[in-house]
Amino acid sequence: MSSNRFNKTNLKQGDAIFTQFILISYINGSLNAYFKGCIFRSSFRLQHPDILIMGDGSAKASVPKAKLEAQILEAVLKRETKGTSIKSINMIILKFPKIDESLRKCKVIFEQFDEDKSGAIDLKELKHCFEKLQVKFTNEEINEIFKTCDLNDDMGISFNEFIVLLCLVYLLKEDHAAPECKSRMGIPDLEATFETLVESFVFLDSNKDGHVSKNEMIRAIEETKQSDGRIAMKRFEEMDWDKNGAVNFKEFLFAFTRWVGIEDDEED
């Protein structure tokens, strides 16, 4: 917190003022007060870029710890401006079988680059993988994405970590892909699945701030009329690994691999 000079006083003042505007709008039915609240929110975020005001009015530190995390957030925010074709949680669930099948085909790619057959891809093998897939990242970027996806710090990327890593690469390569190019990594079928995962995240992040909040998850699940808030809380807790009250895209991807059963099968 000290590194990004997180100002607790400003945070409390900003959160309190914004909440007052929302309450005025709710009690009086005044759209004018609501819009003032939105204007304040935008102004406050510009003045305090290290503070993120969530869709439910809460606030938290938002500056990613690493350069790569900042790049991922920027890519997510840019992608969110394009919207999503997914309109409900049920649409995501219906896609589970196809997503599961596609991700399992990724196993062939994983085994191809697990050159020493250790069951994990080390840094050297990942560089070979990127060369084969024509992913043009610097050594620094490769090192950082390796470290980001190596959750247990064992210097090896497991299969489910590899899936997350490739999806992050897919997202980050959007700006570098030629408009006429249909594939960013030479694996179009798998890339179509990655796009579904990106669209799913964009749908859940209803206020388009690059994170999924607890309230956004509850609202999305309750709209199905088939599950209550307890299910939503459980799903949110599965995603929110660092317990900071907001789910970023990487956390969402790791949770998704478990939801479709990828991690379970790997552990058996």
C-alpha positions in Angstrom: 0.0 0.0 0.0 2.8 2.4 0.9 4.4 1.9 -2.6 1.4 3.5 -4.4 0.7 6.0 -1.6 -2.7 4.8 -0.9 -4.4 7.7 0.8 -7.0 6.3 3.2 -8.5 9.7 4.1 -9.1 10.5 0.4 -10.5 7.0 -0.1 -13.0 7.4 2.8 -14.0 10.9 1.7 -14.5 9.9 -1.9 -16.4 6.8 -1.0 -18.7 8.7 1.4 -19.4 11.5 -1.0 -20.2 9.1 -3.9 -22.5 7.1 -1.6 -24.4 10.2 -0.6 -25.1 11.0 -4.2 -26.4 7.5 -4.8 -28.6 7.7 -1.7 -30.1 11.0 -2.8 -30.9 9.5 -6.2 -32.5 6.5 -4.6 -34.6 8.4 -2.0 -35.7 11.3 -4.2 -35.8 9.5 -7.5 -33.6 12.2 -8.8 -31.7 11.3 -12.0 -29.8 14.6 -11.6 -28.3 13.4 -8.3 -27.4 10.1 -9.9 -25.6 11.7 -12.8 -23.7 14.0 -10.4 -22.6 10.9 -8.6 -21.3 9.3 -11.8 -19.5 12.5 -12.7 -17.9 12.6 -9.3 -16.9 9.0 -9.6 -15.1 9.6 -13.0 -13.4 12.7 -11.6 -12.3 11.0 -8.4 -10.8 8.1 -10.4 -8.9 10.5 -12.6 -7.5 12.3 -9.6 -6.7 9.1 -7.7 -5.8 6.4 -10.3 -4.5 4.1 -7.5 -8.1 3.8 -6.1 -10.8 1.8 -7.8 -14.5 2.5 -7.0 -16.4 -0.7 -7.5 -19.9 -1.0 -9.0 -21.4 -1.3 -5.5 -19.8 2.0 -4.4 -17.0 0.4 -2.5 -13.4 1.5 -3.1 -10.0 -0.3 -3.1 -6.5 0.0 -4.4 -6.4 -0.7 -8.1 -2.8 -0.3 -9.3 -1.5 -3.7 -10.4 1.6 -4.9 -8.7 3.5 -5.8 -11.9 3.9 -4.3 -15.4 2.3 -7.4 -16.9 -0.7 -7.1 -14.7 -1.1 -3.5 -15.8 -0.9 -4.6 -19.4 -3.6 -7.3 -18.9 -5.9 -4.8 -17.2 -5.4 -2.3 -20.0 -6.2 -5.0 -22.6 -9.3 -6.1 -20.7 -10.6 -2.5 -20.4 -10.0 -2.0 -24.1 -11.7 -5.3 -25.0 -14.7 -4.4 -22.8 -15.5 -1.3 -25.0 -16.4 -3.8 -27.8 -19.1 -5.5 -25.7 -20.1 -9.1 -25.6 -22.5 -11.5 -27.3 -23.1 -13.3 -24.0 -26.3 -12.1 -22.2 -26.6 -14.5 -19.3 -24.9 -17.0 -17.0 -27.0 -19.7 -18.6 -25.4 -18.9 -22.0 -21.9 -19.5 -20.4 -23.0 -22.7 -18.8 -24.4 -24.1 -22.1 -20.9 -23.5 -23.6 -19.2 -25.6 -20.9 -19.1 -28.9 -22.9 -17.6 -27.3 -26.0 -15.1 -25.2 -23.9 -14.1 -28.4 -22.0 -13.5 -30.3 -25.3 -11.5 -27.5 -26.8 -9.3 -27.0 -23.8 -8.5 -30.7 -23.6 -7.3 -30.6 -27.2 -4.8 -28.1 -25.9 -3.2 -31.0 -24.1 -1.5 -32.0 -27.3 0.2 -28.6 -27.6 1.2 -28.8 -23.9 2.8 -32.3 -24.3 4.6 -31.1 -27.5 6.4 -28.4 -25.6 6.9 -30.4 -22.4 10.2 -31.6 -24.0 11.6 -33.4 -21.0 8.2 -35.0 -20.2 8.2 -33.8 -16.7 4.5 -32.9 -16.7 5.3 -29.1 -16.6 6.8 -26.6 -19.0 9.8 -24.7 -17.8 11.0 -21.3 -18.9 13.2 -22.6 -21.7 10.4 -24.8 -23.1 8.0 -21.9 -22.9 10.4 -19.8 -25.1 10.4 -22.7 -27.6 6.6 -22.7 -27.5 6.4 -19.0 -28.2 8.8 -19.3 -31.1 6.8 -22.2 -32.6 3.5 -20.2 -32.2 5.2 -17.1 -33.5 4.4 -15.2 -30.3 6.8 -12.2 -30.3 7.5 -11.3 -26.7 10.7 -10.0 -25.3 12.6 -12.2 -22.8 11.5 -9.9 -20.0 7.8 -10.3 -21.0 8.2 -14.1 -21.3 9.8 -14.2 -17.9 7.0 -12.1 -16.4 4.1 -14.1 -17.9 5.8 -17.3 -16.8 6.1 -16.0 -13.2 2.6 -14.7 -13.3 1.1 -18.1 -14.3 3.4 -20.2 -12.1 1.1 -20.0 -9.1 3.0 -22.4 -6.8 6.4 -21.0 -7.8 7.8 -24.5 -8.7 9.5 -23.1 -11.8 7.1 -25.1 -14.0 3.8 -24.4 -15.8 1.2 -27.2 -15.3 -1.5 -27.9 -17.8 -4.2 -25.7 -16.3 -1.6 -22.9 -15.8 -0.6 -23.3 -19.5 -4.2 -22.8 -20.6 -4.5 -19.6 -18.6 -1.1 -18.5 -20.0 -2.2 -19.0 -23.6 -5.4 -17.2 -23.0 -3.6 -14.2 -21.5 -1.3 -14.2 -24.5 -4.3 -14.3 -26.8 -5.7 -11.2 -25.1 -2.4 -9.3 -25.1 -1.7 -10.0 -28.7 -4.9 -8.4 -29.9 -3.2 -5.1 -30.6 -0.4 -6.8 -32.6 -2.6 -8.9 -34.8 -3.1 -7.7 -38.4 -6.7 -6.8 -39.1 -6.9 -9.3 -42.0 -5.4 -12.1 -39.9 -7.9 -14.6 -38.6 -5.5 -16.2 -36.1 -3.2 -14.5 -33.6 -1.3 -17.6 -32.5 -1.8 -20.2 -35.3 -4.4 -22.2 -33.3 -7.7 -20.7 -34.5 -10.0 -23.3 -32.8 -8.4 -22.8 -29.4 -8.5 -19.0 -29.9 -12.2 -19.2 -30.5 -12.5 -20.8 -27.1 -10.3 -18.1 -25.6 -12.6 -15.5 -27.1 -15.6 -17.1 -25.4 -13.7 -16.9 -22.1 -13.0 -13.2 -22.7 -16.6 -12.6 -23.6 -17.8 -14.4 -20.4 -15.6 -12.1 -18.3 -16.8 -9.0 -20.1 -20.4 -10.1 -19.4 -19.8 -10.6 -15.7 -18.0 -7.2 -15.4 -21.2 -5.2 -15.9 -19.7 -1.8 -15.0 -16.7 -2.5 -17.3 -14.0 -1.5 -14.8 -11.8 -4.5 -15.5 -12.8 -6.5 -12.4 -15.8 -8.6 -11.3 -17.2 -7.5 -8.0 -19.1 -9.6 -5.5 -22.3 -7.7 -6.3 -21.9 -8.2 -10.0 -21.5 -11.9 -9.6 -24.5 -12.1 -7.3 -26.6 -10.1 -9.7 -25.6 -12.2 -12.7 -26.5 -15.5 -11.0 -29.7 -14.3 -9.4 -30.9 -13.1 -12.8 -31.1 -16.7 -13.9 -34.0 -17.3 -11.3 -32.4 -20.7 -10.7 -29.8 -20.0 -8.0 -29.6 -17.7 -5.0 -27.0 -15.4 -3.6 -25.3 -18.3 -1.7 -24.3 -20.0 -4.9 -23.0 -16.7 -6.3 -21.0 -16.1 -3.1 -19.4 -19.6 -3.4 -18.5 -19.0 -7.1 -17.1 -15.6 -6.3 -14.9 -16.9 -3.4 -13.6 -19.6 -5.8 -12.5 -16.8 -8.1 -11.2 -14.2 -5.6 -7.9 -15.9 -4.8 -6.3 -12.9 -3.1 -9.5 -12.1 -1.2 -9.4 -8.4 -2.1 -13.1 -8.3 -3.1 -12.5 -8.0 -6.8 -11.7 -10.7 -9.4 -9.3 -9.9 -12.2 -9.1 -11.7 -15.5 -6.4 -14.1 -14.5 -8.2 -15.1 -11.4 -11.3 -15.7 -13.5 -9.5 -17.9 -15.9 -8.0 -20.1 -13.2 -11.5 -20.5 -11.7 -13.0 -21.3 -15.1 -10.5 -24.2 -15.7 -11.7 -25.7 -12.4 -15.4 -25.2 -13.3 -15.1 -27.2 -16.5 -13.1 -29.9 -14.6 -9.6 -29.4 -16.1 -7.7 -29.1 -12.8 -9.7 -31.9 -11.2 -8.7 -34.3 -14.0 -5.1 -33.3 -13.8 -4.9 -34.0 -10.1 -6.5 -37.5 -10.4 
